[in-house]
Amino acid sequence: MEHQHNIQAMLSYQMLIEPLYPNPTTDMDIRMNDLRLKYRTYMVEMDVDYGAIMLPMMFSNDFGDQIQQCAALVDPNNNQFEVLVERNNQGIYLTWGWHAMRDFYKLHLGAWITIVWMGNGRFDIRVKNRFGRRVRYPTFTPPMEFKVEPNAVPLTYEKKLGCEDVASGCLVWFIAFACYLWDCTLQFSMTPRPNFKIGGGWDRMVKARKIKEGARVVVAAPAMGMNLTLFITWIRQ
């Protein structure tokens, strides 16, 4: 009897972790899809001081072998965040790219994020603030898409020193956890004096980062090569 129960449990488990039906038509398919969606729904916290989260162990045990080096987080308005996936002996982590949601959704106090594993490297997400209210999902045409550049190395760091930095004998530095790709145009001109103009994706980058007048921008370029890549960081007021 116990052996039969174990077999039934295993069959039920296998049915729950199978891929979602892309276009369910029968009542049975719709019901099964609903169960599978519930089974692969998790809630994680966003701490504004940390640029990474560990995925729940239930996800790692059931779907950890399905997720690759990168994953996409997609909100209800199809804004998409690409994040890097890293592993160690303790679990699976979403690292570079995770922190971008803080500024995009104005999550200054942290948030609770519901993630639903859709397969093929995609999580659908729903975001609530610390008080349990759903955040407003910005609308862009086309939807905003954050692409991670894992090989980019930040060239410049800047920090206003506090009392602890001066007196404690060590410097604590919080760095960005991701570099993103924005397709921009670059136009050089000699009039009225040598200058270059960045266009193309610049406007979308400003809107996505919610940059306001008065912010400072640091632009750097590789020392070697054709300099087709510019590294940009923001210093807010």
N, CA, C and O of each residue as an XYZ file, in Angstrom:
948
protein
N       0.828     -1.209      0.000
C       0.000      0.000      0.000
C       0.862      1.260      0.000
O       0.595      2.215     -0.729
N       1.910      1.239      0.842
C       2.821      2.386      0.894
C       3.555      2.543     -0.424
O       3.765      3.663     -0.890
N       3.949      1.429     -1.028
C       4.641      1.463     -2.319
C       3.753      2.105     -3.383
O       4.223      2.909     -4.188
N       2.467      1.746     -3.385
C       1.520      2.315     -4.349
C       1.361      3.817     -4.126
O       1.270      4.592     -5.078
N       1.328      4.216     -2.851
C       1.214      5.645     -2.542
C       2.424      6.424     -3.067
O       2.272      7.525     -3.596
N       3.626      5.853     -2.921
C       4.842      6.506     -3.407
C       4.814      6.662     -4.927
O       5.239      7.688     -5.458
N       4.317      5.653     -5.615
C       4.219      5.721     -7.078
C       3.258      6.832     -7.495
O       3.549      7.595     -8.416
N       2.119      6.921     -6.821
C       1.143      7.973     -7.138
C       1.726      9.358     -6.883
O       1.529     10.281     -7.673
N       2.440      9.491     -5.778
C       3.064     10.782     -5.462
C       4.093     11.163     -6.516
O       4.167     12.322     -6.925
N       4.881     10.200     -6.953
C       5.885     10.470     -7.978
C       5.236     10.858     -9.292
O       5.713     11.775     -9.961
N       4.163     10.189     -9.679
C       3.464     10.534    -10.920
C       2.872     11.935    -10.834
O       2.933     12.695    -11.801
N       2.298     12.283     -9.678
C       1.733     13.628     -9.494
C       2.828     14.680     -9.588
O       2.636     15.731    -10.200
N       3.975     14.396     -8.983
C       5.104     15.328     -9.015
C       5.586     15.538    -10.445
O       5.828     16.673    -10.855
N       5.725     14.470    -11.197
C       6.195     14.583    -12.573
C       5.222     15.405    -13.416
O       5.651     16.167    -14.283
N       3.941     15.264    -13.179
C       2.956     16.038    -13.933
C       3.056     17.523    -13.605
O       2.828     18.362    -14.476
N       3.393     17.860    -12.359
C       3.455     19.259    -11.946
C       4.690     19.970    -12.504
O       4.633     21.170    -12.773
N       5.788     19.265    -12.681
C       7.010     19.920    -13.142
C       7.159     19.874    -14.662
O       8.120     20.421    -15.203
N       6.226     19.233    -15.350
C       6.281     19.240    -16.813
C       6.011     20.639    -17.352
O       5.404     21.454    -16.657
N       6.456     20.940    -18.593
C       6.260     22.281    -19.161
C       4.782     22.667    -19.240
O       3.900     21.815    -19.343
N       4.543     23.980    -19.190
C       3.177     24.485    -19.326
C       2.673     24.253    -20.743
O       3.450     24.259    -21.697
N       1.364     24.049    -20.871
C       0.766     23.972    -22.201
C       0.736     25.381    -22.790
O       0.198     26.291    -22.158
N       1.301     25.589    -23.990
C       1.315     26.937    -24.577
C      -0.082     27.453    -24.916
O      -0.369     28.637    -24.741
N      -0.950     26.565    -25.401
C      -2.323     26.963    -25.766
C      -3.311     25.912    -25.276
O      -3.801     25.108    -26.068
N      -3.609     25.910    -23.972
C      -4.535     24.898    -23.452
C      -5.946     25.107    -24.004
O      -6.444     26.232    -24.052
N      -6.569     24.029    -24.411
C      -7.899     24.126    -25.012
C      -8.945     23.355    -24.213
O     -10.047     23.860    -23.999
N      -8.627     22.157    -23.776
C      -9.603     21.355    -23.032
C      -9.643     21.805    -21.573
O      -8.713     22.445    -21.082
N     -10.728     21.462    -20.895
C     -10.856     21.790    -19.472
C      -9.739     21.147    -18.666
O      -9.220     21.744    -17.723
N      -9.370     19.922    -19.043
C      -8.296     19.233    -18.326
C      -6.970     19.967    -18.482
O      -6.236     20.135    -17.509
N      -6.655     20.410    -19.714
C      -5.409     21.145    -19.945
C      -5.397     22.465    -19.179
O      -4.378     22.839    -18.598
N      -6.527     23.170    -19.177
C      -6.610     24.454    -18.473
C      -6.427     24.238    -16.973
O      -5.725     25.005    -16.314
N      -7.057     23.198    -16.435
C      -6.954     22.895    -15.017
C      -5.513     22.510    -14.651
O      -4.994     22.930    -13.617
N      -4.886     21.717    -15.502
C      -3.518     21.287    -15.243
C      -2.552     22.470    -15.311
O      -1.634     22.577    -14.498
N      -2.765     23.359    -16.290
C      -1.917     24.541    -16.378
C      -2.033     25.404    -15.131
O      -1.043     25.952    -14.647
N      -3.258     25.518    -14.614
C      -3.478     26.317    -13.414
C      -2.734     25.725    -12.220
O      -2.136     26.459    -11.434
N      -2.770     24.410    -12.084
C      -2.045     23.751    -10.997
C      -0.537     23.929    -11.155
O       0.171     24.185    -10.181
N      -0.054     23.793    -12.384
C       1.384     23.937    -12.618
C       1.857     25.364    -12.329
O       2.948     25.561    -11.794
N       1.035     26.362    -12.683
C       1.397     27.746    -12.387
C       1.479     27.982    -10.882
O       2.399     28.646    -10.405
N       0.531     27.446    -10.144
C       0.554     27.599     -8.689
C       1.771     26.902     -8.084
O       2.374     27.396     -7.131
N       2.124     25.748     -8.652
C       3.227     24.972     -8.101
C       4.566     25.683     -8.296
O       5.476     25.521     -7.482
N       4.694     26.472     -9.370
C       5.965     27.135     -9.672
C       5.919     28.623     -9.366
O       6.637     29.404     -9.990
N       5.086     29.024     -8.418
C       4.990     30.410     -7.973
C       5.676     30.557     -6.621
O       5.421     29.786     -5.696
N       6.550     31.555     -6.516
C       7.329     31.761     -5.302
C       7.322     33.242     -4.942
O       7.084     34.093     -5.799
N       7.582     33.543     -3.687
C       7.704     34.931     -3.259
C       9.092     35.131     -2.667
O       9.549     34.349     -1.834
N       9.759     36.205     -3.118
C      11.099     36.528     -2.623
C      11.111     37.986     -2.184
O      10.275     38.782     -2.611
N      12.051     38.319     -1.342
C      12.171     39.703     -0.875
C      13.214     40.451     -1.701
O      14.168     39.862     -2.208
N      13.009     41.762     -1.823
C      14.047     42.619     -2.397
C      14.537     43.548     -1.309
O      13.797     44.409     -0.834
N      15.773     43.374     -0.918
C      16.430     44.266      0.026
C      17.225     45.281     -0.784
O      18.082     44.901     -1.582
N      16.951     46.564     -0.590
C      17.574     47.590     -1.438
C      19.079     47.662     -1.241
O      19.777     48.240     -2.075
N      19.594     47.092     -0.165
C      21.030     47.143      0.098
C      21.790     45.983     -0.530
O      23.019     45.944     -0.472
N      21.072     45.039     -1.130
C      21.725     43.877     -1.722
C      21.304     43.736     -3.187
O      20.137     43.916     -3.535
N      22.271     43.413     -4.025
C      21.998     43.312     -5.449
C      21.804     41.902     -5.934
O      21.998     41.626     -7.118
N      21.425     40.995     -5.046
C      21.233     39.599     -5.449
C      20.253     38.945     -4.494
O      20.064     39.409     -3.369
N      19.628     37.861     -4.948
C      18.770     37.054     -4.086
C      19.034     35.583     -4.361
O      19.426     35.199     -5.463
N      18.815     34.773     -3.345
C      18.879     33.326     -3.533
C      17.474     32.831     -3.811
O      16.539     33.132     -3.068
N      17.332     32.073     -4.881
C      16.023     31.510     -5.210
C      15.638     30.460     -4.164
O      16.515     29.805     -3.601
N      14.344     30.294     -3.899
C      13.908     29.305     -2.909
C      14.432     27.906     -3.237
O      14.565     27.534     -4.402
N      14.722     27.149     -2.195
C      15.241     25.797     -2.402
C      14.220     24.917     -3.122
O      14.602     23.999     -3.847
N      12.924     25.184     -2.931
C      11.913     24.407     -3.649
C      12.057     24.587     -5.145
O      11.882     23.635     -5.906
N      12.381     25.823     -5.585
C      12.626     26.035     -7.015
C      13.876     25.277     -7.452
O      13.874     24.594     -8.476
N      14.942     25.406     -6.664
C      16.204     24.752     -7.034
C      16.032     23.246     -7.172
O      16.590     22.630     -8.080
N      15.254     22.657     -6.261
C      15.065     21.198     -6.307
C      14.215     20.759     -7.492
O      14.461     19.708     -8.083
N      13.210     21.569     -7.839
C      12.263     21.157     -8.887
C      12.682     21.599    -10.288
O      12.514     20.850    -11.251
N      13.231     22.824    -10.406
C      13.490     23.389    -11.739
C      14.927     23.888    -11.916
O      15.252     24.485    -12.942
N      15.779     23.648    -10.932
C      17.138     24.173    -11.002
C      17.923     23.713    -12.208
O      18.796     24.432    -12.694
N      17.621     22.511    -12.700
C      18.344     22.000    -13.862
C      17.847     22.613    -15.167
O      18.444     22.385    -16.219
N      16.757     23.390    -15.113
C      16.198     23.981    -16.328
C      16.693     25.407    -16.580
O      16.572     25.907    -17.699
N      17.239     26.059    -15.577
C      17.634     27.458    -15.722
C      19.099     27.531    -16.121
O      19.933     26.793    -15.596
N      19.406     28.427    -17.053
C      20.748     28.532    -17.608
C      21.483     29.732    -17.005
O      21.178     30.146    -15.887
N      22.446     30.289    -17.740
C      23.292     31.362    -17.217
C      22.538     32.670    -17.045
O      22.869     33.458    -16.160
N      21.532     32.915    -17.874
C      20.751     34.151    -17.801
C      19.272     33.817    -17.695
O      18.814     32.777    -18.168
N      18.534     34.728    -17.059
C      17.085     34.590    -16.966
C      16.455     35.954    -17.230
O      17.107     36.988    -17.084
N      15.190     35.945    -17.617
C      14.454     37.181    -17.894
C      13.320     37.318    -16.889
O      12.567     36.372    -16.657
N      13.201     38.505    -16.292
C      12.094     38.826    -15.393
C      11.166     39.772    -16.140
O      11.598     40.843    -16.568
N       9.898     39.400    -16.306
C       8.971     40.157    -17.152
C       7.764     40.585    -16.318
O       7.103     39.752    -15.697
N       7.479     41.900    -16.309
C       6.338     42.394    -15.536
C       5.067     42.407    -16.395
O       5.143     42.091    -17.583
N       3.896     42.763    -15.832
C       2.641     42.708    -16.592
C       2.601     43.611    -17.817
O       1.799     43.377    -18.721
N       3.457     44.650    -17.870
C       3.508     45.516    -19.047
C       4.635     45.128    -19.999
O       5.010     45.896    -20.885
N       5.165     43.927    -19.800
C       6.214     43.363    -20.671
C       7.546     44.081    -20.576
O       8.401     43.898    -21.442
N       7.750     44.903    -19.535
C       9.106     45.393    -19.270
C       9.939     44.206    -18.809
O       9.482     43.381    -18.018
N      11.152     44.131    -19.307
C      11.948     42.914    -19.114
C      13.321     43.243    -18.528
O      13.998     44.172    -18.969
N      13.716     42.457    -17.521
C      15.018     42.606    -16.887
C      15.801     41.312    -17.080
O      15.374     40.244    -16.640
N      16.932     41.419    -17.730
C      17.805     40.256    -17.860
C      18.699     40.192    -16.620
O      19.255     41.210    -16.207
N      18.840     39.014    -16.029
C      19.668     38.835    -14.841
C      20.587     37.639    -15.042
O      20.259     36.690    -15.753
N      21.737     37.710    -14.400
C      22.661     36.577    -14.444
C      22.299     35.577    -13.361
O      21.835     35.946    -12.282
N      22.516     34.314    -13.663
C      22.235     33.217    -12.736
C      23.563     32.616    -12.287
O      24.388     32.221    -13.110
N      23.758     32.553    -10.973
C      24.990     31.976    -10.438
C      24.634     30.894     -9.426
O      23.573     30.931     -8.803
N      25.540     29.933     -9.274
C      25.302     28.788     -8.397
C      26.492     28.577     -7.464
O      27.638     28.867     -7.807
N      26.185     28.065     -6.283
C      27.215     27.534     -5.410
C      26.622     26.359     -4.643
O      25.530     25.894     -4.971
N      27.326     25.879     -3.634
C      26.859     24.704     -2.902
C      25.589     24.966     -2.112
O      24.887     24.031     -1.726
N      25.294     26.245     -1.871
C      24.125     26.570     -1.053
C      22.860     26.769     -1.868
O      21.759     26.590     -1.347
N      22.993     27.140     -3.153
C      21.779     27.345     -3.929
C      22.029     28.070     -5.237
O      23.161     28.163     -5.711
N      20.941     28.584     -5.816
C      20.967     29.307     -7.088
C      20.609     30.763     -6.814
O      19.664     31.048     -6.078
N      21.363     31.679     -7.407
C      21.203     33.102     -7.128
C      20.929     33.871     -8.413
O      21.458     33.537     -9.473
N      20.098     34.902     -8.309
C      19.968     35.916     -9.357
C      20.821     37.090     -8.922
O      20.595     37.656     -7.852
N      21.804     37.467     -9.740
C      22.784     38.464     -9.304
C      22.719     39.698    -10.205
O      21.811     40.517    -10.065
N      23.656     39.835    -11.107
C      23.729     41.043    -11.931
C      22.402     41.262    -12.646
O      21.911     40.371    -13.339
N      21.835     42.424    -12.482
C      20.574     42.752    -13.134
C      19.405     42.831    -12.171
O      18.430     43.533    -12.440
N      19.485     42.121    -11.050
C      18.383     42.103    -10.080
C      18.128     43.490     -9.493
O      16.979     43.882     -9.293
N      19.193     44.223     -9.222
C      19.069     45.506     -8.532
C      18.422     46.587     -9.397
O      17.993     47.614     -8.871
N      18.342     46.378    -10.706
C      17.787     47.410    -11.596
C      16.324     47.707    -11.282
O      15.843     48.805    -11.563
N      15.620     46.753    -10.709
C      14.205     46.967    -10.411
C      13.996     47.993     -9.308
O      12.928     48.599     -9.219
N      15.008     48.192     -8.464
C      14.859     49.146     -7.358
C      14.527     50.539     -7.861
O      13.551     51.141     -7.414
N      15.327     51.060     -8.785
C      15.081     52.405     -9.312
C      13.903     52.433    -10.277
O      13.142     53.399    -10.303
N      13.753     51.378    -11.067
C      12.697     51.357    -12.080
C      11.313     51.426    -11.445
O      10.425     52.104    -11.962
N      11.127     50.728    -10.324
C       9.833     50.721     -9.641
C       9.802     51.614     -8.392
O       8.807     51.650     -7.668
N      10.914     52.338     -8.152
C      11.014     53.233     -6.990
C      10.801     52.471     -5.677
O       9.969     52.846     -4.850
N      11.557     51.415     -5.512
C      11.428     50.565     -4.327
C      12.444     50.999     -3.276
O      13.413     50.288     -3.009
N      12.222     52.151     -2.692
C      13.203     52.735     -1.789
C      13.264     52.020     -0.441
O      14.279     52.107      0.251
N      12.202     51.317     -0.057
C      12.162     50.637      1.241
C      12.200     49.123      1.098
O      12.049     48.401      2.084
N      12.399     48.644     -0.109
C      12.356     47.210     -0.344
C      11.000     46.787     -0.881
O      10.104     47.615     -1.044
N      10.849     45.506     -1.153
C       9.611     45.030     -1.766
C       9.508     43.520     -1.620
O      10.469     42.832     -1.276
N       8.287     43.029     -1.899
C       8.025     41.598     -2.024
C       7.706     41.311     -3.485
O       6.828     41.939     -4.076
N       8.421     40.367     -4.050
C       8.276     40.085     -5.476
C       7.828     38.644     -5.669
O       8.485     37.706     -5.218
N       6.704     38.487     -6.344
C       6.217     37.159     -6.705
C       6.794     36.787     -8.056
O       6.640     37.527     -9.028
N       7.458     35.643     -8.119
C       8.051     35.182     -9.370
C       7.389     33.865     -9.770
O       7.171     32.980     -8.942
N       7.080     33.763    -11.047
C       6.437     32.553    -11.580
C       7.331     31.992    -12.684
O       7.572     32.660    -13.690
N       7.813     30.789    -12.499
C       8.696     30.166    -13.492
C       7.871     29.702    -14.684
O       7.047     28.794    -14.571
N       8.110     30.349    -15.846
C       7.363     30.033    -17.055
C       8.113     29.063    -17.966
O       7.571     28.574    -18.957
N       9.371     28.794    -17.612
C      10.195     27.942    -18.459
C      10.951     28.761    -19.496
O      10.674     29.944    -19.691
N      11.905     28.120    -20.158
C      12.719     28.775    -21.197
C      13.399     30.036    -20.682
O      13.524     31.022    -21.408
N      13.835     30.001    -19.432
C      14.589     31.120    -18.886
C      13.764     32.320    -18.475
O      14.328     33.391    -18.252
N      12.456     32.188    -18.364
C      11.595     33.345    -18.084
C      10.845     33.195    -16.755
O      10.271     32.148    -16.456
N      10.872     34.284    -15.966
C      10.020     34.431    -14.801
C       9.038     35.572    -15.062
O       9.458     36.656    -15.468
N       7.760     35.356    -14.840
C       6.811     36.467    -14.761
C       6.842     36.998    -13.337
O       6.926     36.219    -12.387
N       6.776     38.313    -13.177
C       6.911     38.896    -11.845
C       5.733     39.809    -11.524
O       5.141     40.416    -12.416
N       5.402     39.897    -10.236
C       4.447     40.850     -9.691
C       5.110     41.479     -8.479
O       5.692     40.770     -7.658
N       5.033     42.795     -8.353
C       5.789     43.508     -7.328
C       4.842     44.221     -6.376
O       3.924     44.918     -6.806
N       5.070     44.043     -5.083
C       4.356     44.785     -4.047
C       5.371     45.469     -3.147
O       6.453     44.938     -2.896
N       5.008     46.663     -2.661
C       5.915     47.361     -1.759
C       5.868     46.734     -0.372
O       5.156     45.753     -0.157
N       6.620     47.293      0.569
C       6.695     46.708      1.902
C       5.349     46.694      2.617
O       5.152     45.929      3.561
N       4.419     47.543      2.166
C       3.115     47.633      2.806
C       2.054     46.792      2.088
O       0.864     46.891      2.390
N       2.497     45.966      1.136
C       1.594     45.037      0.480
C       0.813     45.631     -0.677
O      -0.115     44.993     -1.176
N       1.162     46.842     -1.123
C       0.454     47.452     -2.243
C       1.216     47.199     -3.542
O       2.443     47.288     -3.593
N       0.463     46.886     -4.579
C       1.100     46.665     -5.875
C       1.684     47.966     -6.409
O       1.074     49.030     -6.301
N       2.854     47.863     -6.976
C       3.496     49.045     -7.540
C       2.915     49.333     -8.924
O       2.268     48.477     -9.527
N       3.152     50.534     -9.411
C       2.726     50.885    -10.763
C       3.783     50.405    -11.744
O       4.971     50.681    -11.578
N       3.342     49.688    -12.761
C       4.270     49.194    -13.771
C       4.341     50.224    -14.899
O       3.339     50.446    -15.580
N       5.500     50.859    -15.116
C       5.605     51.870    -16.177
C       5.281     51.300    -17.551
O       5.545     50.132    -17.836
N       4.709     52.141    -18.389
C       4.346     51.739    -19.748
C       5.266     52.424    -20.742
O       5.393     53.649    -20.735
N       5.905     51.646    -21.592
C       6.770     52.157    -22.646
C       6.396     51.480    -23.953
O       5.940     50.337    -23.967
N       6.597     52.203    -25.057
C       6.363     51.640    -26.381
C       7.633     51.814    -27.223
O       7.973     52.937    -27.595
N       8.341     50.711    -27.529
C       8.105     49.340    -27.063
C       8.453     49.202    -25.585
O       9.058     50.112    -25.017
N       8.088     48.088    -24.943
C       8.397     47.904    -23.522
C       9.894     48.015    -23.251
O      10.721     47.693    -24.103
N      10.224     48.478    -22.048
C      11.626     48.638    -21.676
C      12.289     47.269    -21.531
O      11.698     46.327    -21.005
N      13.516     47.184    -22.004
C      14.253     45.926    -21.944
C      15.664     46.202    -21.454
O      16.439     46.890    -22.118
N      15.992     45.662    -20.292
C      17.320     45.822    -19.711
C      18.164     44.610    -20.081
O      17.828     43.476    -19.739
N      19.259     44.863    -20.782
C      20.155     43.787    -21.191
C      21.448     43.880    -20.383
O      22.048     44.950    -20.282
N      21.864     42.777    -19.820
C      23.083     42.742    -19.021
C      24.286     42.533    -19.916
O      24.248     41.724    -20.843
N      25.356     43.265    -19.635
C      26.644     43.065    -20.309
C      27.597     42.471    -19.268
O      28.244     43.217    -18.534
N      27.692     41.133    -19.195
C      28.481     40.507    -18.127
C      29.968     40.777    -18.205
O      30.663     40.658    -17.196
N      30.482     41.140    -19.383
C      31.921     41.348    -19.527
C      32.339     42.797    -19.313
O      33.524     43.124    -19.375
N      31.352     43.669    -19.060
C      31.696     45.076    -18.856
C      32.308     45.260    -17.479
O      31.841     44.693    -16.491
N      33.353     46.056    -17.434
C      34.029     46.335    -16.169
C      33.887     47.814    -15.866
O      34.343     48.635    -16.663
N      33.271     48.198    -14.742
C      33.171     49.617    -14.403
C      34.552     50.234    -14.308
O      35.453     49.660    -13.696
N      34.724     51.411    -14.915
C      36.026     52.051    -14.968
C      36.217     53.102    -13.885
O      37.353     53.452    -13.568
N      35.147     53.607    -13.317
C      35.249     54.710    -12.373
C      34.285     54.495    -11.218
O      33.126     54.135    -11.425
N      34.766     54.715    -10.007
C      33.903     54.716     -8.829
C      34.041     56.058     -8.130
O      35.113     56.664     -8.137
N      32.979     56.510     -7.540
C      33.016     57.772     -6.825
C      32.121     57.666     -5.607
O      31.014     57.133     -5.691
N      32.594     58.172     -4.470
C      31.810     58.129     -3.240
C      32.159     59.316     -2.375
O      33.325     59.698     -2.276
N      31.159     59.901     -1.748
C      31.370     60.951     -0.764
C      31.688     60.284      0.561
O      30.885     59.509      1.080
N      32.875     60.587      1.117
C      33.313     59.915      2.323
C      32.525     60.382      3.539
O      32.288     61.576      3.725
N      32.126     59.415      4.362
C      31.467     59.721      5.613
C      32.439     59.609      6.764
O      33.606     59.259      6.587
N      31.935     59.912      7.952
C      32.785     59.878      9.144
C      33.352     58.480      9.372
O      34.521     58.339      9.733
N      32.539     57.449      9.165
C      32.991     56.080      9.394
C      34.092     55.680      8.426
O      35.017     54.956      8.793
N      33.989     56.164      7.159
C      35.014     55.836      6.171
C      36.374     56.399      6.575
O      37.409     55.779      6.330
N      36.363     57.565      7.187
C      37.616     58.234      7.558
C      38.187     57.662      8.846
O      39.401     57.497      8.962
N      37.322     57.354      9.825
C      37.793     57.001     11.157
C      37.938     55.507     11.405
O      38.665     55.104     12.314
N      37.256     54.673     10.612
C      37.208     53.245     10.939
C      38.415     52.459     10.445
O      38.622     51.317     10.856
N      39.210     53.058      9.569
C      40.370     52.345      9.045
C      40.084     51.522      7.806
O      40.972     50.836      7.300
N      38.837     51.581      7.304
C      38.513     50.853      6.074
C      37.449     51.626      5.305
O      36.711     52.431      5.873
N      37.387     51.368      4.016
C      36.429     52.025      3.132
C      35.434     50.991      2.636
O      35.817     49.994      2.024
N      34.155     51.231      2.899
C      33.091     50.349      2.416
C      32.538     50.933      1.139
O      32.130     52.094      1.094
N      32.527     50.112      0.093
C      32.111     50.603     -1.218
C      30.987     49.747     -1.755
O      31.152     48.541     -1.939
N      29.836     50.368     -2.007
C      28.730     49.660     -2.639
C      28.810     49.908     -4.133
O      28.799     51.058     -4.573
N      28.890     48.856     -4.908
C      29.054     49.004     -6.354
C      27.816     48.495     -7.060
O      27.023     47.738     -6.500
N      27.668     48.928     -8.307
C      26.551     48.441     -9.124
C      26.781     46.967     -9.437
O      27.919     46.528     -9.606
N      25.694     46.212     -9.512
C      25.809     44.770     -9.758
C      25.578     44.423    -11.211
O      25.556     43.240    -11.554
N      25.404     45.408    -12.086
C      25.175     45.063    -13.480
C      25.519     46.232    -14.376
O      25.414     47.394    -13.985
N      25.929     45.901    -15.576
C      26.091     46.888    -16.632
C      25.106     46.513    -17.732
O      24.987     45.344    -18.101
N      24.402     47.513    -18.250
C      23.354     47.245    -19.223
C      23.727     47.809    -20.578
O      24.462     48.790    -20.689
N      23.201     47.163    -21.604
C      23.455     47.576    -22.975
C      22.323     48.478    -23.457
O      21.149     48.132    -23.327
N      22.678     49.626    -24.009
C      21.713     50.534    -24.625
C      22.235     50.871    -26.016
O      23.370     51.323    -26.168
N      21.409     50.653    -27.020
C      21.810     50.943    -28.395
C      21.649     52.438    -28.649
O      20.533     52.948    -28.747
N      22.763     53.121    -28.754
C      22.755     54.573    -28.946
C      23.525     54.928    -30.215
O      24.269     54.116    -30.765
N      23.323     56.157    -30.659
C      24.101     56.693    -31.783
C      25.101     57.703    -31.227
O      24.872     58.324    -30.189
N      26.197     57.848    -31.933
C      27.233     58.789    -31.510
C      27.648     59.630    -32.707
O      28.103     59.103    -33.722
N      27.487     60.945    -32.579
C      27.805     61.863    -33.679
C      28.862     62.853    -33.208
O      28.697     63.518    -32.185
N      29.955     62.940    -33.974
C      31.046     63.854    -33.630
C      30.985     65.092    -34.511
O      30.689     65.005    -35.703
N      31.267     66.244    -33.914
C      31.221     67.493    -34.668
C      32.361     68.397    -34.205
O      32.823     68.306    -33.068
N      32.804     69.270    -35.110
C      33.871     70.226    -34.797
C      33.326     71.629    -34.541
O      34.085     72.537    -34.201
N      32.007     71.812    -34.703
C      31.440     73.143    -34.532
C      30.391     73.135    -33.414
O      29.645     72.164    -33.287
N      30.319     74.196    -32.600
C      31.215     75.364    -32.620
C      32.605     75.052    -32.096
O      33.557     75.788    -32.354
N      32.718     73.934    -31.345
C      34.014     73.410    -30.903
C      33.866     71.895    -30.820
O      32.741     71.396    -30.820
N      34.970     71.148    -30.748
C      34.857     69.680    -30.769
C      33.885     69.158    -29.718
O      33.985     69.492    -28.537
N      32.933     68.324    -30.174
C      31.937     67.773    -29.263
C      31.380     66.488    -29.855
O      31.540     66.227    -31.048
N      30.729     65.689    -29.028
C      30.021     64.521    -29.542
C      28.629     64.480    -28.928
O      28.413     64.903    -27.792
N      27.701     63.964    -29.707
C      26.294     63.909    -29.305
C      25.848     62.449    -29.250
O      26.008     61.700    -30.214
N      25.286     62.059    -28.105
C      24.765     60.704    -27.935
C      23.256     60.740    -28.142
O      22.555     61.498    -27.472
N      22.759     59.937    -29.051
C      21.326     59.894    -29.342
C      20.811     58.466    -29.321
O      21.308     57.634    -28.563
N      19.830     58.185    -30.138
C      19.288     56.828    -30.219
C      18.586     56.434    -28.931
O      17.529     56.970    -28.597
N      19.188     55.487    -28.204
C      18.580     54.974    -26.987
C      18.792     55.834    -25.758
O      18.391     55.450    -24.659
N      19.423     57.005    -25.924
C      19.679     57.870    -24.764
C      18.382     58.243    -24.038
O      18.326     58.189    -22.809
N      17.355     58.614    -24.777
C      16.098     59.053    -24.157
C      15.481     57.929    -23.337
O      15.013     58.164    -22.222
N      15.473     56.711    -23.871
C      14.913     55.574    -23.125
C      15.748     55.268    -21.888
O      15.204     54.888    -20.851
N      17.062     55.430    -21.987
C      17.929     55.187    -20.843
C      17.633     56.177    -19.714
O      17.577     55.795    -18.545
N      17.443     57.451    -20.071
C      17.133     58.475    -19.071
C      15.791     58.176    -18.398
O      15.664     58.301    -17.180
N      14.796     57.783    -19.189
C      13.484     57.481    -18.624
C      13.531     56.238    -17.747
O      12.913     56.200    -16.682
N      14.261     55.224    -18.192
C      14.332     53.984    -17.419
C      15.037     54.205    -16.087
O      14.647     53.633    -15.069
N      16.076     55.034    -16.098
C      16.852     55.303    -14.882
C      16.247     56.419    -14.039
O      16.701     56.692    -12.928
N      15.202     57.065    -14.591
C      14.542     58.174    -13.888
C      15.560     59.236    -13.470
O      15.587     59.688    -12.325
N      16.394     59.617    -14.436
C      17.418     60.625    -14.197
C      16.795     62.009    -14.301
O      16.056     62.295    -15.243
N      17.092     62.859    -13.341
C      16.544     64.205    -13.293
C      17.631     65.239    -13.579
O      18.827     64.948    -13.531
N      17.174     66.456    -13.878
C      18.098     67.566    -14.093
C      18.947     67.766    -12.845
O      18.443     67.718    -11.722
N      20.225     67.989    -13.050
C      21.144     68.187    -11.940
C      22.028     66.989    -11.662
O      23.053     67.114    -10.993
N      21.638     65.815    -12.175
C      22.481     64.633    -12.007
C      23.736     64.785    -12.857
O      23.718     65.441    -13.898
N      24.809     64.180    -12.407
C      26.059     64.194    -13.171
C      26.268     62.840    -13.823
O      25.882     61.808    -13.275
N      26.873     62.853    -14.976
C      27.124     61.622    -15.701
C      28.623     61.475    -15.930
O      29.304     62.437    -16.286
N      29.130     60.261    -15.723
C      30.534     59.956    -15.992
C      30.575     59.035    -17.197
O      29.962     57.967    -17.184
N      31.287     59.436    -18.232
C      31.397     58.653    -19.467
C      32.854     58.242    -19.649
O      33.759     59.070    -19.537
N      33.074     56.970    -19.927
C      34.428     56.470    -20.163
C      34.407     55.565    -21.387
O      33.372     54.998    -21.737
N      35.555     55.438    -22.031
C      35.691     54.593    -23.219
C      36.918     53.722    -23.067
O      37.864     54.111    -22.382
N      36.928     52.541    -23.692
C      38.126     51.692    -23.637
C      39.338     52.426    -24.199
O      39.224     53.216    -25.137
N      40.486     52.153    -23.615
C      41.707     52.839    -24.061
C      42.190     52.319    -25.405
O      42.887     53.032    -26.127
N      41.832     51.089    -25.752
C      42.298     50.477    -26.986
C      41.113     50.163    -27.880
O      39.984     50.045    -27.404
N      41.371     50.028    -29.189
C      40.335     49.602    -30.121
C      39.559     50.763    -30.722
O      39.990     51.915    -30.661
N      38.394     50.440    -31.309
C      37.608     51.426    -32.039
C      36.648     52.203    -31.136
O      35.960     53.110    -31.606
N      36.592     51.860    -29.852
C      35.751     52.589    -28.905
C      34.291     52.612    -29.331
O      33.645     53.658    -29.295
N      33.774     51.458    -29.735
C      32.355     51.376    -30.085
C      31.477     51.217    -28.850
O      30.250     51.234    -28.944
N      32.119     51.061    -27.686
C      31.389     50.921    -26.430
C      31.766     52.059    -25.492
O      32.946     52.332    -25.272
N      30.757     52.716    -24.946
C      30.958     53.733    -23.909
C      30.407     53.200    -22.599
O      29.366     52.542    -22.580
N      31.098     53.481    -21.507
C      30.638     53.103    -20.177
C      30.110     54.357    -19.492
O      30.808     55.367    -19.397
N      28.869     54.283    -19.018
C      28.210     55.444    -18.433
C      27.701     55.105    -17.052
O      27.088     54.057    -16.847
N      27.953     55.987    -16.105
C      27.394     55.842    -14.761
C      26.832     57.194    -14.329
O      27.259     58.247    -14.803
N      25.854     57.133    -13.407
C      25.169     58.336    -12.957
C      25.573     58.669    -11.537
O      25.743     57.781    -10.701
N      25.725     59.947    -11.275
C      25.947     60.443     -9.910
C      24.801     61.372     -9.592
O      24.752     62.507    -10.066
N      23.873     60.878     -8.779
C      22.681     61.669     -8.482
C      23.007     62.731     -7.450
O      24.004     62.646     -6.733
N      22.139     63.739     -7.392
C      22.331     64.811     -6.416
C      22.157     64.288     -5.009
O      22.281     65.048     -4.048
